[in-house]
């Protein structure tokens, strides 16, 4: 359907006629009175005078149409489409991703290739984000400090792009888990308590920041923020040395006790991602979280149409000007 958003602009339609009626025309001063004798030449010019009168009528008609189109454009005509229901689950979900130096450890296999932890996190978390239709998703990146990379938004493509553009060391070499929780809590404070969710992914222990992880977890619990923690890194790996192969533990720095305590305090769960398959299983489990019921949101697409009557008014004005030139 079509609608005029500023319909009151049509009150301006009689404005030119009111101006013509209220303002007196300017009188032209005449140098003198000329006596005209009706000779035959005057009758021969009658056709020209009649033609000029038609020019005037046509110019008046075009000018009137131009003014009408100008008023129509000012009234903001829009085309309004059918009502569209937006899928909204009601959950506000924040991702917090560790960018510390230890995330460059290559102990994950993705598509048959050995990749670092951040690359695996991007791949699996990106797939998870794509499936979260109806959720508002935000992104926090943390290292020495925590930074809000993407506020809560329905625009999942932007969140995915910002996640894929993140790089190891971008936020520093150390790990500020407490600050990441605090920042996420701050950005989620405007959401209903029952649909605040934070997924915290790290491969180390808290080594930076102004707030300890457990203190931040206590504040999150008091605010109704549920935190799911994910510990990243394989437990064992073989490394060649001069003494042969030695069994190494790349995830020795992972503070699982603190991550479990954070999840327990806030009513969430702790997950361990030792390889890509476990990573997928974790997000499959998170994907089964029941959304908070919320009334569906509806909207009707609108398309502005003022350009077309404005263009018509411009063309009609040009034609009117041409006719006036021809008339002269």
N, C-alpha and C positions, 0 to 999 in steps of 0.2 A: 504494500500500500504506500501511497504518497502522503506526505504531511509537510506543513509549513511550520517550522519551529518558532519563527518570529512573525506570526500571522498579523500582528497589529501594524506591521509596516504597510499593509494595504490601505490604511487610513491616509497614506500620502498620495493615493491615486489622483484625487482632485486638486492637488496642490498647484499645478501649472494653470488650471482654469481659474482658481481663486486669485492667484497672482495677477493674471490677465484682467480679471474683473475689478480687483481692488486698486491696482495701479493704473493711472491714466497714461495713455500713450504720449510720447514726446511729440510736440507740435513742430513741424518743420517750417522754418521761416522762408517766406517767398520773396524774391527780389522785386516782383511786380506782377501785375495782372496782365496776362496775355490774351488777346482777342483771337479766337480761333474761327476760321471760316470753314464750313463743311464742304470741302472739295472732294473729288473722287478718290484722291489718295487715302483719305481717312478710312473710306470703306474697304480699300484694299488691305489696310493694316488690321482689319477686324479679326482675320484668321489668326494672326500672330498674337493678338491680345487674348483671344480665346484659348490658344495653346498655352500661353503663360498662366492663365487661370487654372488650367488642368495641372500644370506643373506645381502650382501652389497647393491645390487640393491633395495631390499625391504626396508632396513633401509634408503636409500637415498630417496625413494618415500615417506615413512612415515615422514621423516624429512621435506621434501618439503611441504607436506600437513599441518604439524604442523606450519610451518612458514606462510603459506597462512592463516590458521585459526587465527593465532596471529595478522596478519595485518588486517584481517576482523574485529576482535574484537576492534582493535585500531581505526578503521574507524567509530565506534559507530553506528552500525545498529539499527534502530528503526522501530517499526510498528506504522504507523500513521492511526488513525481511521477516520471515517466520521466526517464532520463538525457538531458541536453541537451549537445550538443557546442558549445563556444564557439569561434567563428572567431578564431584567434590567429595572426598572421603572425610575431610575435616582434620587430617593429621598434619601437623607442622613438624617436619623432619630435618634435622641439621646433621650434616656430615662434618667430622673433624678429622683431617688427614695429617699425619706426621710427615714433615719434610726435612727432618734432621739428617745428618751425614750418614748415619747407619742404614738409612733406607736405600743406599746404593749397593748394599750387599746382594750379590747375585746368587740366590738360592731357590729361585722359583723357575718352573718350566711352563712356558706359555706357547702353545701351538708348535711344540717340538723344539723350541729354542730356550736357552737359559736367559732369564731376564732378571733385572733387579726388583726389589720389593715394591718400589713405587709404581713401576710399569705394571706389575701384576695387580696392584691395588686399583690403578686407573681402569684396567680392563674389566675387572669384576665389579667394582663399584659403579662404573659407567653403565654396565648392563642392568644393574639394580635400579639406577636412576631412571633409565628409559622406561621401566615397567611401572613406575610410581605415578600413573595417571591419576590426577585428582589431588595429589599431595602437594603442599608447598614445601619446597626444598631449598635449603641454604647450604653454604660451604664455608668452613673455617679451615685455614691452613696454619700450622704452628711449627715452630722450631725454638729459637731463643725466646720468641714472643708469639702471640697468637694474632692472626689477622683475619678480618672478615673479607672473604673473597667474593661471596655472593650472598645478598640478603635473601630472606624467604621469598620465593617466587614460584609461580606456576610454569615459568619458562624453563623447562628442563634442558632445552638445547643450549641455553646460555650457561647453565650450571655445568653441563658436560664439557663445553668448550673451555671454561675456566679451569676445570679439573684437569683436562688434558694439557693445558698450557703451564700447569705448575711444574716446578723443577726442584730437584734436591738442592738444599742449601739456600733456597730462595728466602726462607724465614730464619736462617741461621743454622748452626751445626748442632746445637743442643736441643733439649726436649722440655717444653713447658706445658705439661699435661694439665696442671691446675688452671693456668691462664686460659687454655683452650676451653675448658669446661665453663669457666666464669664468663668468657665472651659469648659462648653459645647460650648460656642462661640469660644473659642480658638481652640478646636478640630474640629470645623466645618468651620474654615476659609478657608480651601483649597477647599471647595465645591462651586459650582455655587450658586449665591445668591438666585435663585428662587426655590431651592430644599433643603433649610436648615430648618429643623423642630426639635423643642425641645418639649417634653412632660414632664412637671414638676409636680410631685405628692408629696403633703405634707399635713400634718394634723395640722400645727401650724403656727406660725408667725416667722419672722426673728429675731433670738436672738443671732446670732454669725456671724462671718465672717468680712472681711475687706472691702467689697463692699455692699452698700445698694441695695435691690432688684430693686428699681426704677432706680437707676443709671445704674445697669446692664441691665435693660430693655431698657434704652435709647441707650446704646451701641449696644445691640442686634438689635434694630430697625434700627440703622444707618448701620449695617452690613447686613441687609436683613434676619435676623433670625426670623422666626415665632415661637411663643411660645404658646402652649396650656397648660393651668394650670388646675390642678385637685385638688379640696379640698376634703380631705378624713375625714370621721367621721359622725356618726349619730347625729341628732339634739337633740334628747330627749331619755331618758332612765329612767327606774324606779329602784330605789335602796332601799332595805329594811333597815330601821333604827329602833331605839327604839321608834320613833314617828310614825312608820308605813312606808308606801311607800312614797318616795319623788321623784319628777321629777327632773332629772339631765340633764345637757347639756354637753356631753363629748367633743363636738367640740367647746366649748366656746373660746378656744385659737386660733381657726382658723382665720387667717387674710384674710377674703374674699375680703375686699376692695383692699388690695395690689395685691392679685392674679388676680382680675379683671383688675386692672390698668396695670399689666404686660402684660396680654393678649391683652388688647386694644392698648397699645403702639406698640406692635409688629405685629398687624394684626391677632392675634389668637383668641381663644375663651376660656372662663372660664366654667368649668364643676363642678358640685357638686355631689360627690359620697356619698350618705347617707347609701346605702346598696349595696349588691352584684349585685342586678338587675340593679341598676343605673350605677354601675361600668361597667357592660356588655354593657349597652346602650351607655355609653360614648365611649368605644372602638369600638363599631359598627359604631358610627358616625365618629370617627377618621379614621376608615378603609375605609370610602367612600371618603377620600381626593383624589383629582385628582392628579395623578403622573405627574411630569415634563417629557415631551417627550424627549426621548434620543435614539440615534441610537443603535440598538441591537448589543451586543458583541458576537463574535463567537470564538470558539476555537476548536482545533482538539486534541483529546487525543493521547498521545504518550507513548509507552511502550519500554523501553530499552531492547535490545536483545543481548548485548555484552557478557553476561554470557555464552551463549551456545557455540559460537566459541572459547571462552577462555577455556571452559571446554574441548572441542574437542582437542584444541592444547595441553593441559596438558596430556590428555590420549594418544595422538599420540607420544608425547615426551617420555612418559614412555615405550611405545611399542618399540620405536627406541632404547632406552637404553637397553631393554631386548634383542633385536636382536643383538646388538653389543657385549653384554656379551656372548651370545650363539656363536657368530662368533669366539670369542677368545677361 
